């Protein structure tokens, strides 16, 4: 007895429909996890981590600086911190890092009862401005 074969339909590949497509490499879950754990940001010398920090926790403060009292030295420290922040922002793909730092600069100034125009902050802002002008 001969075996029966299926008859060919008018749409031969209709049953090969793809229900799911993998995300593009830049949209991968690993990238999202890395962005939320912020390894480069948390390694910055002016970021204060929470006690018993966990990978997904937000740092306690993005601006934890105590001035040395030497104006020129504090300005240079602020410039170094700005360069490190830009590098961390790129490494973590965290475009909101500078905004979070600025929020904590203002918060720190309010808590201390002073002005956000400390030499360290001025050096930080000067270096950020320089980087923006150079990128244009």
C-alpha positions in Angstrom: 0.0 0.0 0.0 1.4 3.4 -0.9 1.8 6.1 1.7 -0.3 9.2 1.3 1.5 12.5 1.2 0.1 15.8 2.2 -1.1 18.0 -0.6 0.7 21.2 -1.1 -1.2 24.3 0.0 -1.1 27.6 -1.9 1.1 29.0 0.9 3.8 26.5 1.5 5.5 28.2 4.4 2.5 29.7 6.2 3.0 27.5 9.3 6.6 28.8 9.8 5.6 32.0 11.4 8.0 33.6 13.9 6.3 34.5 17.1 9.3 36.1 18.9 12.4 37.9 17.7 15.4 38.3 19.9 16.2 41.9 20.9 19.0 43.7 19.2 22.4 43.4 20.9 22.2 47.0 22.3 18.7 46.3 23.8 19.8 43.1 25.5 18.8 42.3 29.0 22.5 42.1 30.1 22.9 45.7 29.0 19.9 46.7 31.1 21.1 44.8 34.1 24.5 46.5 33.8 22.8 49.9 33.5 20.9 49.4 36.7 23.9 48.0 38.7 26.0 51.0 37.6 29.5 49.5 38.3 31.5 52.5 37.0 29.3 55.0 38.8 29.5 53.2 42.1 33.3 53.1 41.8 33.5 56.9 41.6 35.5 58.4 44.5 32.8 61.0 45.3 29.8 58.5 45.3 28.7 57.4 48.7 27.3 53.9 48.8 24.6 52.7 51.2 25.7 50.4 54.1 25.5 46.8 52.9 25.2 48.0 49.3 23.5 45.6 46.8 24.0 45.8 43.0 20.5 47.1 42.3 20.5 49.8 45.0 20.9 53.4 44.2 23.9 55.0 45.9 23.2 57.0 49.1 24.7 60.1 47.6 26.2 61.0 44.2 28.2 63.9 45.7 30.0 63.2 48.9 32.8 65.6 49.1 34.5 67.4 51.9 36.6 70.4 50.8 40.3 70.5 51.8 40.2 74.3 52.3 42.9 74.8 49.6 41.0 76.5 46.8 43.3 75.5 43.9 43.5 71.9 45.1 39.7 71.7 45.5 39.2 73.1 41.9 41.6 70.5 40.5 39.8 67.7 42.5 36.5 68.9 41.1 37.9 68.8 37.5 39.2 65.3 38.1 35.8 64.2 39.4 34.1 65.6 36.3 36.3 63.7 34.0 35.7 60.5 36.0 31.9 61.1 36.0 31.9 61.6 32.2 33.8 58.3 31.8 31.4 56.5 34.2 28.4 57.9 32.4 29.7 56.5 29.1 30.7 53.1 30.6 27.4 52.6 32.3 25.3 54.1 29.5 23.7 56.3 32.2 22.7 59.6 30.6 21.1 60.8 33.8 24.3 60.6 35.9 25.2 64.3 35.7 21.6 65.3 36.6 21.8 63.0 39.7 25.1 64.5 40.7 23.8 68.0 40.3 20.8 67.2 42.5 23.1 65.9 45.2 25.4 69.0 44.9 22.4 71.2 45.7 21.1 68.9 48.4 24.6 68.8 50.0 24.7 72.6 49.9 21.3 73.0 51.5 22.2 70.4 54.3 25.4 72.3 55.1 23.6 75.6 55.0 26.0 77.0 52.4 26.2 77.7 48.7 26.7 75.1 46.0 29.6 77.3 44.7 32.4 75.6 46.6 35.7 75.4 44.7 35.2 71.6 44.2 31.8 72.3 42.6 33.1 75.1 40.5 36.0 72.9 39.2 33.5 70.1 38.5 31.2 72.5 36.5 34.1 74.1 34.7 35.3 70.7 33.5 31.8 69.7 32.4 31.5 72.9 30.5 34.9 72.4 28.8 33.9 68.8 27.8 30.6 70.1 26.3 32.3 72.9 24.4 35.0 70.5 23.0 32.3 68.0 21.9 30.5 70.7 19.8 
